[in-house]
Amino acid sequence: MRRFIFEGVTELLYSPEFVPGAKEKVDLIKDFLEENPQYNFVIYFNHISFNDPAIVINVVDKIDPSFKKHLVTMMSYSHTDPIDSKHKVFSFMAKGLEKCGVEGIRVIQKYQVNNPEYGYTEEQASLNYMQSMRRLKELRRTPIGVIISPEGTRSYTGEMAKGESGVVAIGRILAPIIYIPLAISYEGKYKRNTINIGKKMKMNIGDVVVQENTTEYPSVDQLMTNLSLALPEEMRGVWR
């Protein structure tokens, strides 16, 4: 079911296309993970529209075609609130992911803390963060792959913003691990707040980082720079 939805349906709706050289990188990563099954992975991406996660899982299925890794995705706490009628679509998507064997970990986004529109306090965000990390620690004896958008929310302009430290915290828990930057762009104009059916998407893979242990790990800046360099120059934002 997962392959049908995230490869068949996704490719039908969006016709995602790797830029030259990116598919070869995917194959190398796949081979590395097959030869080194003790490694977990984080695939992190620039977030520009609602349908990005479907594209990311499409790529994950090419990296791990045998589904050997337990797949986890970090998702917005507010957008997946099952009792909030404004976000029924997101709750439906979260349930769909679960049925496909993808575990969602709900996180409070930084921009929503002390924001009257959302009402989350620093204390709530801290507790939520600890719960998220605790869940990853529970899973670390299982081969695992994590999907995350380090920017914490969709870009308003399409340009990259600064990344948050959670992406590095994941690696410190799950090492040995490989960080895989997935750069997403569209051919032509797209809309931030829709699923952009029929819009052709371009995918690129940036330079990966291999983290051998929990004490030596990359900086957020290093990871975000690797992601930005895989994007068209006009999308690199603060990393241009």
ChimeraX attribute file (.defattr): number of C-alpha atoms within 10 A of each C-alpha:
attribute: neighborCount
match mode: 1-to-1
recipient: residues
	/A:1	10
	/A:2	19
	/A:3	16
	/A:4	12
	/A:5	17
	/A:6	22
	/A:7	20
	/A:8	14
	/A:9	15
	/A:10	19
	/A:11	19
	/A:12	13
	/A:13	14
	/A:14	20
	/A:15	16
	/A:16	22
	/A:17	16
	/A:18	17
	/A:19	13
	/A:20	9
	/A:21	10
	/A:22	17
	/A:23	18
	/A:24	12
	/A:25	17
	/A:26	20
	/A:27	14
	/A:28	13
	/A:29	19
	/A:30	18
	/A:31	13
	/A:32	14
	/A:33	20
	/A:34	15
	/A:35	10
	/A:36	11
	/A:37	11
	/A:38	14
	/A:39	21
	/A:40	23
	/A:41	27
	/A:42	26
	/A:43	23
	/A:44	22
	/A:45	23
	/A:46	30
	/A:47	26
	/A:48	23
	/A:49	21
	/A:50	15
	/A:51	17
	/A:52	20
	/A:53	18
	/A:54	20
	/A:55	21
	/A:56	20
	/A:57	23
	/A:58	22
	/A:59	22
	/A:60	24
	/A:61	16
	/A:62	17
	/A:63	23
	/A:64	19
	/A:65	12
	/A:66	9
	/A:67	16
	/A:68	14
	/A:69	19
	/A:70	16
	/A:71	23
	/A:72	21
	/A:73	21
	/A:74	18
	/A:75	23
	/A:76	17
	/A:77	15
	/A:78	19
	/A:79	19
	/A:80	22
	/A:81	16
	/A:82	17
	/A:83	9
	/A:84	11
	/A:85	10
	/A:86	13
	/A:87	15
	/A:88	15
	/A:89	13
	/A:90	18
	/A:91	19
	/A:92	13
	/A:93	14
	/A:94	23
	/A:95	17
	/A:96	14
	/A:97	21
	/A:98	15
	/A:99	12
	/A:100	16
	/A:101	15
	/A:102	20
	/A:103	18
	/A:104	19
	/A:105	18
	/A:106	20
	/A:107	20
	/A:108	25
	/A:109	18
	/A:110	15
	/A:111	11
	/A:112	17
	/A:113	18
	/A:114	13
	/A:115	11
	/A:116	9
	/A:117	8
	/A:118	12
	/A:119	11
	/A:120	18
	/A:121	15
	/A:122	14
	/A:123	10
	/A:124	12
	/A:125	18
	/A:126	13
	/A:127	12
	/A:128	17
	/A:129	17
	/A:130	12
	/A:131	15
	/A:132	18
	/A:133	16
	/A:134	12
	/A:135	12
	/A:136	19
	/A:137	14
	/A:138	9
	/A:139	15
	/A:140	14
	/A:141	10
	/A:142	15
	/A:143	16
	/A:144	21
	/A:145	23
	/A:146	25
	/A:147	23
	/A:148	21
	/A:149	24
	/A:150	22
	/A:151	22
	/A:152	22
	/A:153	17
	/A:154	19
	/A:155	15
	/A:156	14
	/A:157	11
	/A:158	21
	/A:159	21
	/A:160	24
	/A:161	23
	/A:162	15
	/A:163	18
	/A:164	17
	/A:165	13
	/A:166	18
	/A:167	23
	/A:168	18
	/A:169	14
	/A:170	20
	/A:171	26
	/A:172	19
	/A:173	18
	/A:174	27
	/A:175	21
	/A:176	17
	/A:177	25
	/A:178	22
	/A:179	23
	/A:180	24
	/A:181	26
	/A:182	25
	/A:183	24
	/A:184	27
	/A:185	22
	/A:186	17
	/A:187	9
	/A:188	8
	/A:189	10
	/A:190	18
	/A:191	13
	/A:192	17
	/A:193	12
	/A:194	10
	/A:195	16
	/A:196	19
	/A:197	13
	/A:198	12
	/A:199	17
	/A:200	18
	/A:201	21
	/A:202	18
	/A:203	22
	/A:204	23
	/A:205	26
	/A:206	22
	/A:207	16
	/A:208	18
	/A:209	17
	/A:210	17
	/A:211	21
	/A:212	16
	/A:213	14
	/A:214	15
	/A:215	11
	/A:216	11
	/A:217	17
	/A:218	16
	/A:219	12
	/A:220	17
	/A:221	14
	/A:222	11
	/A:223	22
	/A:224	25
	/A:225	20
	/A:226	21
	/A:227	26
	/A:228	27
	/A:229	19
	/A:230	21
	/A:231	23
	/A:232	14
	/A:233	12
	/A:234	11
	/A:235	21
	/A:236	20
	/A:237	14
	/A:238	12
	/A:239	17
	/A:240	14
